[in-house]
Amino acid sequence: MTQERIGRKRLVVGAHYGTRDFIVQRSTAVIMAIYTLVLVLYAIAVPSLDFESWRAFFAFTVGTLPVGQLLATLAFLSLAWHAWIGVRDIWMDYVHSAGLRLFLQVLTLLWLIAAVVYFAQILWSL
């Protein structure tokens, strides 16, 4: 027996539809929560939050490994991936026109890529 698409309804089959996105969404949220906690603890521990103290936080190294920059990059990439899944799901759920939905998804993706590039340019120029 074959299943057919009826109207606009998508044929959704498979046992784990959406599982990967669910796991990624939760994993990126955990990474961002931990990084936020680290930022808050740093802000509490440092007596004066000026440019040099923030620069020292992001330029923290262990040996030659730039740990501060790597952790900040991981947190920002998690933020971008988390945002992509969330906004993409909003477009898929609430925008019914396929052309408009594709246009909005492409704009969202381009904006997130530009944000990641801009972030990397700023952070890695320290």
Backbone torsions as a table, in degrees:
resi	resn	phi	psi	omega
1	MET	NA	126.3	179.2
2	THR	-96.9	145.6	177.3
3	GLN	-97.8	143.4	-178.6
4	GLU	-119.1	156.0	173.5
5	ARG	-82.0	138.3	179.3
6	ILE	-119.6	116.9	179.1
7	GLY	62.7	-135.0	-178.2
8	ARG	-85.7	-7.8	-174.7
9	LYS	-70.1	133.8	177.8
10	ARG	-83.5	148.5	174.3
11	LEU	-85.9	110.0	-178.0
12	VAL	-107.0	114.7	180.0
13	VAL	-130.4	163.4	178.0
14	GLY	108.8	151.4	-175.1
15	ALA	-79.4	-26.6	-172.4
16	HIS	-121.5	40.3	179.4
17	TYR	-65.1	115.0	178.6
18	GLY	90.9	-1.2	-177.7
19	THR	-64.9	-42.5	-179.0
20	ARG	-61.9	-45.6	178.5
21	ASP	-62.6	-38.5	178.1
22	PHE	-62.0	-46.0	-178.8
23	ILE	-67.2	-42.4	178.4
24	VAL	-63.1	-43.6	-179.5
25	GLN	-59.7	-44.2	-179.2
26	ARG	-71.5	-39.7	-179.8
27	SER	-64.8	-44.9	179.3
28	THR	-66.4	-33.7	176.8
29	ALA	-64.4	-40.1	178.5
30	VAL	-65.1	-44.5	178.5
31	ILE	-59.9	-45.3	-179.9
32	MET	-66.6	-36.6	179.0
33	ALA	-66.1	-43.1	178.7
34	ILE	-64.3	-44.4	-179.8
35	TYR	-65.3	-38.1	176.8
36	THR	-62.8	-41.8	177.5
37	LEU	-61.3	-42.8	177.4
38	VAL	-61.4	-43.8	178.5
39	LEU	-62.4	-43.1	-179.8
40	VAL	-65.1	-44.2	178.3
41	LEU	-62.8	-38.7	177.1
42	TYR	-64.8	-43.4	179.7
43	ALA	-63.3	-34.4	178.3
44	ILE	-73.8	-39.0	-174.2
45	ALA	-76.1	-30.4	-176.1
46	VAL	-88.7	127.4	-176.5
47	PRO	-66.3	-39.0	179.9
48	SER	-128.1	123.9	-179.9
49	LEU	-95.3	87.5	176.3
50	ASP	-113.0	-177.7	-176.3
51	PHE	-58.3	-43.5	-176.6
52	GLU	-66.4	-36.2	178.7
53	SER	-69.3	-38.7	176.6
54	TRP	-68.3	-38.6	178.5
55	ARG	-63.3	-40.4	177.9
56	ALA	-64.2	-37.0	178.6
57	PHE	-62.9	-45.7	-177.4
58	PHE	-79.6	-20.0	-179.6
59	ALA	-97.3	11.8	180.0
60	PHE	-59.9	131.4	-179.5
61	THR	-129.0	153.7	170.3
62	VAL	-121.3	107.6	-172.1
63	GLY	68.1	-119.3	176.4
64	THR	-105.9	1.8	-178.2
65	LEU	-84.3	119.5	-178.8
66	PRO	-78.5	78.3	-173.0
67	VAL	-61.5	-44.3	-179.4
68	GLY	-58.7	-44.8	179.6
69	GLN	-69.9	-38.7	179.7
70	LEU	-65.9	-42.8	179.4
71	LEU	-66.8	-40.1	177.4
72	ALA	-64.5	-39.5	178.3
73	THR	-65.6	-42.9	177.2
74	LEU	-59.8	-44.1	179.7
75	ALA	-64.0	-42.0	-178.3
76	PHE	-71.6	-38.5	175.5
77	LEU	-63.6	-37.3	175.9
78	SER	-62.8	-42.2	178.2
79	LEU	-61.3	-44.7	-178.9
80	ALA	-65.4	-42.9	-179.9
81	TRP	-66.9	-41.6	177.7
82	HIS	-60.6	-45.6	179.3
83	ALA	-64.5	-40.6	-179.8
84	TRP	-60.1	-47.2	-179.0
85	ILE	-63.4	-44.8	-178.5
86	GLY	-64.9	-48.2	-178.3
87	VAL	-70.0	-38.6	177.1
88	ARG	-59.5	-42.4	178.6
89	ASP	-65.2	-36.3	175.7
90	ILE	-62.2	-47.1	179.3
91	TRP	-61.6	-41.4	-178.1
92	MET	-67.4	-34.1	-176.4
93	ASP	-81.8	-35.5	-168.3
94	TYR	-114.5	-11.0	177.6
95	VAL	-107.1	112.3	-173.3
96	HIS	-86.6	-25.2	178.0
97	SER	-75.1	121.6	-176.8
98	ALA	-62.7	-39.5	-179.9
99	GLY	-65.6	-45.5	178.6
100	LEU	-66.1	-40.0	178.9
101	ARG	-61.9	-44.4	178.3
102	LEU	-63.1	-43.0	178.6
103	PHE	-59.5	-46.6	-179.5
104	LEU	-66.4	-37.8	178.1
105	GLN	-66.2	-41.6	178.0
106	VAL	-64.2	-43.7	177.6
107	LEU	-61.0	-42.6	179.0
108	THR	-62.3	-45.4	-179.8
109	LEU	-63.6	-43.2	178.6
110	LEU	-63.6	-40.8	179.5
111	TRP	-64.2	-43.2	180.0
112	LEU	-66.7	-39.2	177.2
113	ILE	-64.1	-43.3	177.8
114	ALA	-62.4	-39.2	178.8
115	ALA	-64.6	-41.7	179.1
116	VAL	-65.2	-43.3	179.2
117	VAL	-63.6	-44.3	179.2
118	TYR	-63.3	-43.3	177.1
119	PHE	-58.8	-49.6	-178.1
120	ALA	-62.6	-39.8	179.2
121	GLN	-60.7	-43.5	-179.4
122	ILE	-71.5	-51.4	-173.9
123	LEU	-65.3	-43.8	-174.5
124	TRP	-83.8	3.0	174.6
125	SER	-94.8	0.4	179.8
126	LEU	-64.1	NA	NA
